[in-house]
């Protein structure tokens, strides 16, 4: 009887969520919804005063809400009219009305019928065609050649790692965005599952396994995550990495780990606590992970400087960071926009949880635009790297095909 009651409650919750988010999309009301790792509660917030969400970097930690930052944070535009494929703006959806999965049944959403931003001029970029965003998709031969070019570049320069990404366009075929999000919630309990909707700017959904910088009080945390393989239930994933990981993956993760450690040591005079590298599961994939944390009282100015230093990490960009980033922006034929940027909630007490925008897709009226990437080092084998990106794609493809 209790299981039946829970099932009824679950169905009603999903029906209410479908109604609320559908009203927001219809009336062009910005919203965010997320659920943290190993947490059954989802949180949803809406910005009802205005549909405009572009902010300056100095405003990043001022208001509670949900932040979406692009991969390339250089020269970010401060108005909708300056939004381009090369330079995407920093976004904040303010938390002006909110509810959780625990109180959704008592949330009175009738006020949403009185708010309609659909006729508000926001931007010349319309969120209805991927042609505005994507320049090309990648066939296997083209992408593996790009990987070999990256390997050659690394072997002939002072670059140690470059993260090459690709994008794949998938027709919706009648799939409902909200149902896809609910499937993500149900399928990925160990990831940060999110959806951020900003009308006429972007709509992004995913299940990220990687934290960038959570802050709770004066405690800061981050992680070094790299290396990928399919989860194998026959393997024993203990702390002896050599048993289940090859040299290329261990070296790749160590590059990320050493970089992050050096950034943290420059950011605080206090002790930086580092875990031993270990295998971490994310959906049907495994990665190598090292956790870090430290305690310090930092001003917003220094926190933003720390974010700038960390992002983009070698896990999504490469090392040295600026040279790798320059190579990526010159070589990739698509625009990453918010893929491999960072996002997450800012709370009323000035704490926050920022995650790397991975395992994610941009949402259009008739298409999903999926993004994946892989870290390339001097020991990379193009065929293996292609297979790794295909395995990462499956984490979202399985949800879309359900």
N, C-alpha and C positions, 0 to 999 in steps of 0.2 A: 504493500500500500504506500509506503514511504517512497519507494522508487518511482511509483506512478505519479505521486505528488511532485517529486523533483522534475520529472519529465514534463509535466504540465507547466510548472514554473519556468523551465528552460525555454519551452516553446513560446510562452507569453512574453518572456524577456526578449527573445529574438524578434518577435512580432512588433513589440514596442520600439525596439532599436531600428528596425526596418522603417517604421513610420516616421520616427524622429529624424533620422539621417536623410530619408527621402525628401522630407519637407525642407531640410537645409539645402540640399542639392537643387531642388526645384526653385527655391527663393534666393539662391546664390549667397548663402550664409556660411562664412568660414567656420570650420569645426576641426577638432582633432579627437582621436580616440586611440587609446593604447592600453596594453596590459604588460606588466613587467614579468620577468622570468619567474617561474614557479609560484605565480600568484593567480588565483582564480578570479580576481576582481578586475574589471576593466573600468577605465576612467574616460569620460567624455566632456569636452568643453566647447563652448561656442562663443564667437565674437558677434554680438548683436548690435553694437553701436555703429559699426561701419564695416564695409567689406575690404577696406584697405589695410594690408598687413605688412607692407614694406617698412623696415626700420633701419636706422643707422647703427653701426657697430657699438656706439656709445650707449645705445638704448637696450643692449642685449640683456642685461641682468637687472633691469629696472622694474619690469612688470611680471606678474605671474602669467603663465600661459604655456604655449608650446612653440619652440624654436625650430626653424628649418634653415640650415645654412648650406650653401653650395660647396662643391668640391674646390672651386677656384674662388677664394675670398679676396683676391686682388681686384681693386677697382669696382667694387660692387655698386650697382646703381641705387639711387635713393628715391626713384619715382617709377611708376608703371611705364611711362613712355620711354624710359631708358633701358627697359628690360630687353635683353638680346640673348642669342644662343651662346655667345662667348662669355657674357657677364650676367649671371643670375643674381638677384637681390637676396639679402638676408631677410627672413620672414619671421613674424611673431603673431600667432593667433592668441589674442588675449582671452583670459579665462573670465568671461562676463556672466555666463550661465553654465552650470555644470551638473552632472549627475554621475553615478556609478552603477555598476550592475546590481549593487545591493539595494539601491533606492530608486531604480528606474520605474518600478511599478507605481510609485507615488509622485513621479516627476510630471508636472502639468505642462505639457508642451503646446497647449493651444495658442500661446503667445506667438509661436512661430508663424502662424497664418497671417499675422499683422505686420511681419517684417518681410520686405521684398527688395532685394538689391539687384534683381535681374536686369533692370534698366539703367543701373549706374555705370557710367563709363569708367572702366578700370584699366584697360590696356589694349594695345593693338594686337597682342598675342592672344589668340583664342584657344581654349583648351578643348578643341574638337577634332583636330587633325594632327597626326604625328609627323606630317610633312614639315611642320614648323620646327620640329625638334631633331629628327633623325636625318642624317645625310646618307647613310648606307647601312646595310646589314652585311655580315661577314660569312662568306663560304669558307669551308675548312682549309682549302689550299691557300686562300688569301691570308687567313688568320695565322696559319702555321708559318707562312713566309714572314709575316710581321714579327712573329716570335723569334724566328731565326735571325732576323735583322737586329732585334733587341739583344740577343745573345752575343752577336758579333760586336755590337756597340759597347756592351759591358766588357768584353774581353780586350777591347782596344782603347779603353778609357778608364777614368777613375770612378766610374759608376759601379756600385755593387749589386743593385737591384732596381728593376723597373716593373711596376704593376701595369699590365696591359689589360684593358677591359674591352668588352664587346656588347652590343645591344641586339635584341631579337624582337621582332614585331609579331604579336600573336593576335589574331582576330578574336573578338569576344564571343561571337556566335551565340548571342542572347544571354551570356553570363551576366548576372547582376553583381555590381561592385560590392554591395553590402553582404551578399551571400558569400562572396569570395573572402571578404574580411572575416566573417564568422568562421569559415573553414580554416583560415589561418590561426584564429584563436584556439580552435579545437585541435589543430594538428601540431602546433609548435609550442608546447608548454614551457620549454626551457629557453625561449628566445624573447626578446623585446618585440612584441607585435604592435604595429602602429598603422595609422592612416591619418594623413593630414590633407585637408581639402581647402584650397584657397582659390575662389572663383576667378577664372580667366588668367590665372598665373600658373598654378600647378595642382595636381592631385597625386599623392604618392603613398604607396602602401608596401609593407614588407614585414619581415621577421628577422631582425638583426641579432647575430650572436655576439657582437662585440661592443663593449662599453668604451667610450672615449674618456669621459671625466664626470663621474657622479660626485656630488658634494652633499654630505649630510652633516649639518653643523659646521665644525671646523675640520672634518675628516674628508680627505680627497682620495678617490680610488681611480685606477685605470688598469689596463691590461695590454699585454703584447700577444697578439693572436696572429698566427700564420701557419702555413702548411695545411694541406687538405688531402683527405682520402675518404673513400666511402666507409661508413661504419660496417664492421665485420663482427657479428656476434661470436664468431669462433676465436677471435683474437683476445688476448688479455692486455687491456690498456692500463698498465700500471705506470709507475714513475720511471721505469727503464725504457726510455724512448727508443733506444737502438733496436729493441726487439720488434717494433712495429713501424718505425719511421726510417726513411733513408737519409743519407748525408745531406742531400740538397735541401730537404724540408727542414732539418734541424738547423742548418746554417742560416736558411732564410728566416726562421723564427728568431734566431739569436740576434740577427741584424736588427730586427724590430725591437727586441727586448733591450739591447744595449743602447739604442737610440732613446727609447722612452726613459730608461734609467738616467741617462745623462741629462735629459730635459728636467726631470723631477729634482735631481740633485742641484741644478742651477736655480730652481724655483723656490726651494726651501732650505733652510739651514738645519731643519729637524731631520730625524731619522726616517729614511725611506725603507719601508719593509717590503721585501721581495720574496715571493713564493718560489719554489722549485718549478721548473718547466714540467708541465703535465698535459696529458691528452684531455681534450674537452669536446664533448659531443654537442652538435648543433643539428637537430633534425636527423637526416640520414648520413650526415657527414661528421668527420672527426678533424680537429685542429690541435696544434700545439699552443699551449697558453701559459703565460707567466703573469701573475697578479701582483700589483703594487698598491701600496697605500701610505699616506703620511698625514700627520695632523699639524695644521698651522692656521693662523688667522690672517687671511689674505684679503686685500681690498679688491673691489671689482676691477680696478685697473690691472692689478697683478694677475687676477684670475683670467681676464681676457688675454693678457700676454701669454699665460700658460696655455690657453686654448690655441692661440696662434702658433705657438711653438710645437704643440702636439699634432695639430691638424694641418695638412693630412699626414697621417702616420706612415711609416714605411710599409705597413700592411696594405694600404690602399694606393700608395703613391710610389715609393721607392726610397733609395738612399744613395748619395746625399739627396735630401728632399728637393731643394730648389732645382737642381739639375735634372732630376728624375721628372719633376712636374713639368719643366720646360719641354722635355722630350715627349711626354704624354700629350700635352696640348698641341704640339706640332704634328704628332704622328697619328693619333686616333682620329678616325674620319667621322665620328659622331661627337655630339656634345654630351658630357656627363651631367651637366646642370647640377642636380641635387644628389645624384648617385655618388657614393663615397664621400659626401659631405657629412655633416652631423646634425642630429635632431634630438628632441626630447623635451620633457616638461620642466618648467621652472615653478617652484612652489612659493606660497605666500611668505615663508620664513627665510627666503633667499637661498634655500637648498635647491639642487637641481639634479637631474639624471640625463646626461648627454650620451647618445649612442652613435656609432658609425652607421650611416645609411647603406646597409648591405642587404643582400638577398631581397631585393626590392624591385618595384616596377612603377612606372609612371602610367597613369590611367587617363585614357581618352574616351570619347563617346563610343567608339566602335572597336578600339584596340587596347591591348595591354602592351607596353613597351618594357621588356625585361632587360636588366643589366647584370652582368657578371664580370669578374676579372680574376686574374691569377698573377702571382709574383714570379718574375723571371730573373734568374741569376745566371752566372756563367756556366753552370752545370745543367741548365734546363734542357729538356728534350721536347721539341715542338709538339710531337704527337701526344706525349703525356700531358702537356699543358692544355692542349685542346680538350682532351678527355676530362681534365679537371674542371674546366669551365662548363662542359656539358653536364657533368655531375651536379654542379652547383645550380644549373638551370632547372634540374629536375625538382629541386625543393619548391619552386614556384609552379612549374608546369603541372605537377601532380595536383596542386590545389586548383588550378584553372580547369583541369580536365575532370574534376570530380562532378 
